[in-house]
Amino acid sequence: MRKFLLLCGALGAVIYVVTVILGGVLRPEYSHVSQPISELVAASAPNRSLLSSLFIVYNVLIGTFGVGLFLNAKAGSRGRKLGMAGALALVAVGLAGMLLELFFPQDPGGARAPTTTTGTMHIVVAGIAALGTMLAVLLLALWFRNDPRMKRYVAYSLITVSVILVSGGLGASAASGSGGSPVFGLVERITIGAFIQWLFVVGLKMYSAVTPETERRVSPAG
């Protein structure tokens, strides 16, 4: 069971990428370079029901992966609190993403000037999710230090957090500027892409590390 939960990380990454690509295909006038991903599922956006449903699946998979990580950390003897905290942060990210899709879509016309309470809440919840993402990756990186099999993923995870922090700051600056930025969508994709590729790589690693034997072992990766 735990092995399947850990596979959900990689599956979630695939679902996210496919959904974004599909959204662009279904909406030829949409620009991946200048427009944020949230505009694909903004209120009244074309194909919102389909794309939002797929993003909900992604967020469910993120939360499920977090549960798998939590069980692994709980079974461990070293650094378990860091792992459990990081896993719970990842579950929270999944829940925040579901809130965005179900209750707080972006206002039509972009996130730079929300005109409704829902649009404002979209920005607030998205900001919380972004912080939760960085916290989750950072805590899990610290947890990885306690397992020789995962030590090379410590630096990898810290680099991922750094990319998210820097590009996320640049994206926020671009979004708040007058008239926005013609490359805001690209900067945002670097930020989100850093997390998505981490999710895929680490998800596969954690999944492959668990065998029927190691599932009972006391260690961060199994």
C-alpha positions as CSV (number, residue, x, y, z in Angstrom):
1,M,0.0,0.0,0.0
2,R,2.8,2.4,0.9
3,K,4.5,1.7,-2.4
4,F,1.4,2.9,-4.3
5,L,1.1,6.0,-2.1
6,L,4.7,7.0,-3.0
7,L,4.1,6.4,-6.7
8,C,1.4,9.1,-6.5
9,G,4.1,11.7,-6.5
10,A,5.4,10.9,-9.9
11,L,1.9,10.3,-11.2
12,G,0.9,13.8,-10.0
13,A,3.8,15.4,-11.8
14,V,2.7,13.7,-15.1
15,I,-0.9,14.7,-14.7
16,Y,0.1,18.4,-14.1
17,V,2.3,18.6,-17.2
18,V,-0.3,16.9,-19.3
19,T,-3.0,19.2,-18.0
20,V,-1.1,22.4,-18.8
21,I,-0.2,21.2,-22.3
22,L,-3.7,20.2,-22.9
23,G,-5.0,23.6,-21.8
24,G,-2.8,25.3,-24.3
25,V,-3.9,23.0,-27.1
26,L,-7.6,23.5,-26.4
27,R,-7.1,27.3,-26.3
28,P,-4.9,28.4,-29.3
29,E,-4.9,32.0,-28.3
30,Y,-3.4,31.2,-24.9
31,S,0.3,32.0,-24.4
32,H,2.5,29.8,-22.2
33,V,5.1,32.6,-22.2
34,S,3.0,35.5,-21.1
35,Q,0.0,34.1,-19.3
36,P,-0.1,32.3,-15.9
37,I,-1.3,28.8,-15.6
38,S,-4.2,29.9,-13.4
39,E,-5.8,31.6,-16.4
40,L,-6.4,28.2,-17.9
41,V,-8.9,27.6,-15.0
42,A,-10.0,31.2,-14.3
43,A,-13.6,31.8,-13.6
44,S,-15.5,31.5,-16.9
45,A,-12.4,30.2,-18.8
46,P,-13.0,27.9,-21.7
47,N,-12.7,24.2,-20.8
48,R,-12.5,25.1,-17.1
49,S,-14.5,22.1,-16.0
50,L,-12.2,19.6,-17.7
51,L,-8.9,21.3,-16.7
52,S,-10.0,22.0,-13.2
53,S,-11.0,18.4,-12.7
54,L,-7.5,17.2,-13.9
55,F,-5.8,19.7,-11.5
56,I,-8.0,18.4,-8.7
57,V,-6.7,14.9,-9.5
58,Y,-3.1,16.3,-9.4
59,N,-3.7,17.8,-6.0
60,V,-5.3,14.6,-4.6
61,L,-2.2,12.7,-5.8
62,I,0.1,15.3,-4.1
63,G,-1.8,14.8,-0.8
64,T,-1.7,11.1,-1.2
65,F,2.1,11.2,-1.8
66,G,2.4,13.3,1.3
67,V,0.5,10.6,3.3
68,G,3.0,7.9,1.9
69,L,5.9,10.1,3.0
70,F,4.4,10.6,6.4
71,L,4.0,6.8,6.9
72,N,7.6,6.3,5.9
73,A,8.8,9.0,8.3
74,K,6.7,7.8,11.1
75,A,8.3,4.3,10.7
76,G,11.8,5.8,10.8
77,S,14.0,6.1,13.8
78,R,16.2,9.1,12.7
79,G,14.9,12.5,11.7
80,R,11.3,11.3,11.8
81,K,9.9,14.6,13.0
82,L,11.4,16.5,10.0
83,G,10.0,13.9,7.6
84,M,6.6,13.9,9.2
85,A,6.5,17.7,9.2
86,G,7.6,17.9,5.5
87,A,5.0,15.3,4.5
88,L,2.2,17.2,6.3
89,A,3.3,20.4,4.6
90,L,2.9,18.5,1.3
91,V,-0.5,17.3,2.2
92,A,-1.4,20.9,3.0
93,V,-0.2,22.0,-0.4
94,G,-2.5,19.5,-2.0
95,L,-5.5,20.7,0.1
96,A,-4.7,24.3,-0.8
97,G,-4.6,23.4,-4.5
98,M,-8.0,21.7,-4.2
99,L,-9.4,24.9,-2.5
100,L,-8.2,26.9,-5.4
101,E,-9.9,24.7,-8.0
102,L,-13.2,24.2,-6.1
103,F,-13.8,27.5,-4.4
104,F,-11.2,30.2,-5.4
105,P,-10.6,30.4,-9.1
106,Q,-8.7,33.3,-10.5
107,D,-10.8,36.3,-11.6
108,P,-11.1,36.7,-15.4
109,G,-8.5,39.0,-16.9
110,G,-5.6,38.0,-14.6
111,A,-4.4,37.8,-11.1
112,R,-2.8,41.3,-11.1
113,A,-6.1,43.1,-10.4
114,P,-8.6,40.9,-8.6
115,T,-12.1,42.4,-8.6
116,T,-13.9,39.9,-6.4
117,T,-13.4,38.3,-2.9
118,T,-12.9,35.0,-4.7
119,G,-10.1,36.4,-6.8
120,T,-8.4,37.9,-3.7
121,M,-8.7,34.6,-1.9
122,H,-7.1,32.9,-4.9
123,I,-4.0,35.0,-4.5
124,V,-3.9,34.4,-0.7
125,V,-4.4,30.7,-0.9
126,A,-1.9,30.4,-3.8
127,G,0.7,32.3,-1.8
128,I,0.2,29.9,1.2
129,A,0.5,27.0,-1.2
130,A,3.8,28.4,-2.5
131,L,5.2,28.8,0.9
132,G,4.0,25.4,1.9
133,T,5.8,23.9,-1.2
134,M,9.1,25.4,-0.2
135,L,8.8,24.4,3.4
136,A,7.9,20.8,2.4
137,V,10.9,20.4,0.1
138,L,13.2,22.0,2.6
139,L,12.1,19.8,5.5
140,L,12.2,16.6,3.4
141,A,15.7,17.6,2.2
142,L,16.8,17.7,5.9
143,W,15.1,14.3,6.5
144,F,16.9,12.7,3.5
145,R,20.2,13.4,5.3
146,N,19.4,10.5,7.7
147,D,19.4,7.8,4.9
148,P,22.6,7.0,2.9
149,R,20.5,6.1,-0.1
150,M,18.9,9.6,-0.1
151,K,21.9,11.8,0.7
152,R,22.5,12.8,-2.9
153,Y,18.9,14.1,-3.0
154,V,19.7,16.6,-0.1
155,A,21.6,19.0,-2.3
156,Y,19.2,18.4,-5.2
157,S,16.3,19.4,-3.0
158,L,18.0,22.4,-1.6
159,I,18.8,23.6,-5.2
160,T,15.1,23.1,-6.0
161,V,14.0,25.3,-3.1
162,S,16.5,27.9,-4.2
163,V,15.2,28.0,-7.7
164,I,11.6,28.2,-6.5
165,L,12.5,31.1,-4.1
166,V,14.4,33.1,-6.7
167,S,12.1,32.6,-9.7
168,G,9.0,32.9,-7.5
169,G,10.3,36.3,-6.3
170,L,10.9,37.4,-9.9
171,G,7.5,36.2,-10.8
172,A,5.8,38.1,-8.0
173,S,7.7,41.3,-9.0
174,A,6.7,40.8,-12.6
175,A,3.1,40.3,-11.7
176,S,2.9,43.4,-9.5
177,G,4.5,45.7,-12.1
178,S,2.5,48.1,-14.2
179,G,0.9,46.2,-17.1
180,G,2.5,42.9,-16.0
181,S,5.4,41.2,-17.8
182,P,5.4,39.7,-21.3
183,V,7.3,36.7,-19.9
184,F,5.4,36.2,-16.6
185,G,4.0,32.9,-17.7
186,L,7.5,31.6,-18.5
187,V,8.9,32.7,-15.1
188,E,6.0,31.1,-13.4
189,R,6.6,27.8,-15.3
190,I,10.2,27.8,-14.1
191,T,9.0,28.2,-10.5
192,I,6.3,25.5,-10.7
193,G,8.4,23.3,-13.0
194,A,11.2,23.2,-10.4
195,F,8.7,21.6,-7.9
196,I,7.1,19.4,-10.5
197,Q,10.4,17.8,-11.7
198,W,11.4,17.4,-8.0
199,L,8.1,15.7,-7.4
200,F,8.7,13.3,-10.3
201,V,12.3,12.4,-9.5
202,V,11.9,12.0,-5.7
203,G,8.5,10.3,-6.1
204,L,10.1,7.6,-8.4
205,K,13.1,7.3,-6.1
206,M,10.9,6.7,-3.0
207,Y,8.7,4.3,-4.9
208,S,11.6,2.2,-6.2
209,A,13.2,2.1,-2.8
210,V,10.3,0.3,-1.3
211,T,10.1,-3.5,-1.7
212,P,8.0,-6.0,0.2
213,E,11.0,-6.5,2.5
214,T,12.0,-2.8,2.9
215,E,8.4,-1.7,3.5
216,R,8.9,-3.1,7.1
217,R,12.3,-1.6,7.6
218,V,12.9,1.5,9.8
219,S,14.4,4.1,7.5
220,P,13.4,7.3,5.6
221,A,13.2,5.6,2.2
222,G,11.4,2.5,3.3
